[in-house]
């Protein structure tokens, strides 16, 4: 791990190298902000304040600019999530095809509400504004895997597969 000069937050050397390559590629440092945030988030699973500060210092940007970007874009997670992230689309097409019923089904099955994590820390349930697959609604992103044409049986199988993955 490599240490930032301005705080004690540490990133992997390969992440720091990848961010250096981004800075070489983009003539304006701010242009590297989104990909740099993605790289740091990939390492930690979320972006604690220390990570945002590290990126701001590394890119020589105001901390407020980095905080603003991470609060604007929903793909950046500013809170630690469960081991698995379930994002169910609740936009119009998915809602018309039953996403809200599936959301309630998941809430009841997992005993949590959207935005919460199960007591064992395994699963965080989130609502997504749009996952861009209206023709195969309802859809859900599980970690980084996409699931389409969902119904309760498919949701049950997804949860069963996650459990097997965790125990296997």
C-alpha positions in Angstrom: 0.0 0.0 0.0 1.0 3.5 -0.7 0.4 6.4 1.7 -1.0 9.8 0.7 1.1 12.8 1.7 -1.9 14.7 3.1 -3.7 12.0 5.1 -3.3 8.5 6.3 -5.7 6.9 3.8 -3.9 4.3 1.8 -4.6 2.9 -1.7 -3.1 -0.1 -3.4 0.0 0.7 -5.4 -1.7 -0.6 -8.6 -4.6 1.8 -8.0 -2.2 4.7 -7.5 -0.4 3.7 -10.7 -3.7 3.5 -12.6 -4.6 7.0 -11.4 -1.2 8.3 -12.5 -1.9 6.9 -15.9 -5.2 8.6 -16.0 -3.5 11.9 -15.1 -1.1 11.4 -18.0 -3.9 10.7 -20.4 -6.1 13.7 -19.5 -4.6 17.2 -19.9 -7.1 18.6 -17.3 -6.9 16.8 -14.0 -10.6 17.2 -13.3 -11.3 15.0 -16.3 -9.8 12.1 -14.4 -12.1 12.5 -11.5 -14.8 10.0 -12.4 -12.5 7.2 -13.4 -10.3 7.8 -10.4 -13.2 7.6 -8.0 -14.3 4.4 -9.7 -10.9 2.9 -9.2 -10.7 3.8 -5.5 -14.3 2.6 -5.0 -13.5 -0.7 -6.7 -10.7 -1.3 -4.1 -12.8 -0.5 -1.1 -16.4 -1.2 -2.1 -17.4 2.4 -1.2 -16.0 5.9 -0.8 -15.4 6.9 2.8 -14.5 10.6 3.4 -10.8 9.7 3.6 -11.0 8.1 0.1 -12.6 11.2 -1.3 -10.0 13.4 0.4 -7.3 11.2 -1.0 -8.6 11.6 -4.5 -9.1 15.3 -4.1 -5.5 15.7 -2.9 -4.1 13.4 -5.7 -5.9 15.3 -8.4 -5.3 18.7 -6.7 -9.1 19.4 -6.7 -11.1 21.1 -4.0 -12.5 18.5 -1.6 -16.0 20.1 -2.0 -15.8 19.4 -5.7 -15.1 15.7 -5.1 -17.9 15.5 -2.4 -20.3 17.1 -4.8 -19.5 14.7 -7.6 -19.9 11.6 -5.3 -23.2 12.9 -4.0 -24.6 13.7 -7.4 -23.8 10.4 -9.2 -25.7 7.4 -7.8 -23.0 5.0 -8.9 -20.7 6.2 -6.1 -21.4 4.7 -2.7 -20.7 6.9 0.3 -21.8 4.4 2.8 -20.5 0.9 3.4 -22.8 -1.7 2.0 -23.3 -5.4 2.6 -21.2 -8.0 1.0 -23.8 -8.1 -1.9 -25.6 -5.2 -3.4 -29.1 -5.7 -4.9 -30.3 -2.7 -6.9 -33.8 -3.1 -8.2 -35.0 -0.6 -10.9 -38.1 1.2 -9.9 -38.4 3.5 -12.9 -41.6 3.6 -14.9 -41.2 0.6 -17.2 -40.0 -1.6 -14.3 -42.7 -0.4 -12.1 -45.4 -1.1 -14.7 -44.0 -4.6 -14.9 -44.1 -5.3 -11.2 -40.8 -4.0 -9.8 -42.5 -2.4 -6.8 -44.1 -5.7 -5.9 -40.6 -7.3 -6.2 -39.1 -4.6 -4.0 -41.7 -5.3 -1.3 -41.1 -9.1 -1.8 -37.4 -8.5 -1.2 -38.1 -6.3 1.8 -40.2 -8.9 3.4 -37.9 -11.8 2.6 -34.8 -10.0 3.8 -36.5 -8.1 6.6 -35.1 -4.7 5.5 -36.2 -1.6 3.7 -34.5 -0.1 0.6 -31.2 1.5 1.7 -30.7 -1.0 4.5 -28.4 -3.9 5.0 -29.4 -7.3 6.5 -28.5 -7.8 10.1 -25.7 -10.3 9.1 -24.2 -7.7 6.7 -24.7 -9.9 3.7 -27.1 -7.9 1.5 -27.9 -4.3 1.0 -31.1 -3.5 -0.9 -31.1 -0.4 -3.1 -33.5 1.2 -5.5 -32.1 2.2 -8.9 -33.7 5.0 -10.9 -33.0 3.3 -14.2 -30.9 0.4 -15.2 -31.5 0.9 -18.9 -33.3 -2.3 -19.8 -36.9 -1.2 -20.1 -37.7 -3.9 -22.7 -36.8 -6.7 -20.2 -38.4 -5.2 -17.1 -38.4 -5.7 -14.2 -34.6 -5.8 -13.8 -32.1 -5.9 -11.0 -28.4 -5.5 -10.7 -26.8 -7.9 -8.2 -23.3 -6.8 -7.4 -22.2 -6.3 -11.1 -24.5 -8.9 -12.6 -27.6 -8.0 -14.5 -30.9 -9.9 -14.1 -34.0 -9.4 -16.3 -37.6 -10.4 -16.6 -37.8 -11.0 -12.9 -40.5 -12.6 -10.8 -40.5 -13.9 -7.2 -39.2 -17.3 -8.3 -36.3 -15.8 -10.1 -35.6 -13.5 -7.1 -35.6 -16.6 -4.8 -33.1 -18.3 -7.1 -30.8 -15.3 -7.1 -30.9 -15.2 -3.3 -30.3 -18.9 -3.1 -27.3 -18.6 -5.5 -25.8 -15.7 -3.3 -26.1 -17.9 -0.2 -24.4 -20.8 -2.0 -21.7 -18.5 -3.2 -21.1 -17.2 0.3 -21.0 -20.7 1.8 -19.2 -22.4 -1.0 
